[in-house]
């Protein structure tokens, strides 16, 4: 795994699924209550594989898989983990009906796959992770959008 960084950005590269999970675990250890992580990437980019690692880093031993048909799966860890998959979301009204505020602004960590579907609902301070790559090689571009997420990125690169 390689890492490069700018002021509010960190970039990591992985070469296989195991490294992708390990990177997720490393980042998950730095996360705490009330944080939202927005995962951007095409189908098959590795968002769910990365989320498995995030959950492990957050102290969860739950089986993590894509909640595509339920919109959200909740997992136990050292803090509650709310794993959203918005791929099938038709409108942000569905998320509003779900009571997203309790998740995004609550005591857990919200991990959102396909956040493009709810950009206007994301808290101003969150971590954006853009995943790209080919075959098993992946690039993870992490960006902090506020002071809390910036502190998390600083702790990850130390």
N, C-alpha and C positions, 0 to 999 in steps of 0.2 A: 504494500500500500504506500503510495506516495502522497505527500501533502504539500501544498503551496498556499500562500495566503496574502491577502491585501488587508486593509483596515477592517472592513466589515464582511469579508468573504474568506472562505476556506475552500480549497479544491483538493479532492482526494481521487485517486484512481485505484480500482480493484481489477483483478484479472480472472476471478472466478466467484461462484456463488458463496463459497465459504468466506472469502475475504469481504464480500459484500455484507454478509451477516456479522462478521467480526467488526467491521466499520460501524454498522448500526449499533452493536453492543457498546462500543467505545463512546459513541455519541449519546446513547441512552443513559449511560452512567452519569453524564453531566446534566441531564434534564431534571426538572423539578415541577412541582405543582403549578398549575395555571398556565403552562406553556403550550402553544400550538405549533405543530410542525406540519408544513404544507409540502407534500411530495409531488413534484411535477415530473412527468415522463410519459412516453408513449406506452401502449400496451406491450407487455413483456420487457419493460425497461429494468425491472427488478425492485419495484416499489414494495411488494409484499415480502420478498426475501429480505430486503433492508429493514422492514418493519419487524420481522421476526427477531432480528438482532437488537433493534431498539427496545422491544419488549423484554428481551433477556437482560439488557443493560439496566432496565427499570425494575429488575428483580422478579419478573414473571416467568413461571415455568409452564404457562398455558400454551396449548397448541394454537399458533397464530396462523390464520389463513384469511384470504380476502373475504370481506363481508358483503360482497357484491349484491346479494339478494336481500340483505337486511339493512343496508346503509351503515350500520354501526355494530361493532362487537365490543363488549367491555371485557377487560382483563384485569386480574389482580396482580399487583406488584407492590413496591414500596410506596407507590402512589397509584391511584386508579389510572388505567390506560383506556382511552376511548379511540378505537380504530375505525375511522370512517372510510368508506369507499363510495364516492359520489358518481361513479361512472354512469349509472342508470338514473341519476337524478334528473327529473324533467324540468323542475324549476326550484328556485331557492325557497319557495313557499313550503315545499315538502320538508326542508331543513328547519324552517321556522316552526312548522307544526310539530316537529320532533323535539323542540325546545333546545335548539343548539346552544343558546346562551349559557345554560346550566353546564354544558360540557366545555365550551370554549373559555368561559370565564370562571370555571369551578376549581375544584381542588385536584383535578387529575391532569394528565398530559393528553392532549388531543393530537392524533396523527391522522392526517387527511390525505387520502389518495384522490386525485382529480380535483384539486382545490380551485381550478379554473371555473368550476361550476358555482362557486360561492365567494368569489373574491371580495365582493362588497360586504360580506359578513365576517371576514377574518378580523381579528384584533389588529390594531396598528402595529403592535410589537409581537412579532412571531418569527420563526425561522423558515426560510424558503430553501428547499433542497431540489435542485434540478438535476435529474438523472439522464444521462445520455450514454450511448456506446453501441458497439457492435459485438456480435458473438457473446463471449463471456466477459469481455473487457468493458468496464463502466467508469464514467467520470461523474463525480458527485460535487456539485457546485453549491456550497452552503452560503446563504446570505442572511445576515442579521438585519432586521427592520426597525430596531429600537434598542433602548438601553439594556433591557433584560436579556434579549436574545444576543446582544453584543457581548455581554458578560459570559454567556454560555459558550459562544464561539471562542472567546479568550481562554476559557478553562479547557476546551477541547484541544487547542493547539499547544498547551503547556505540557 
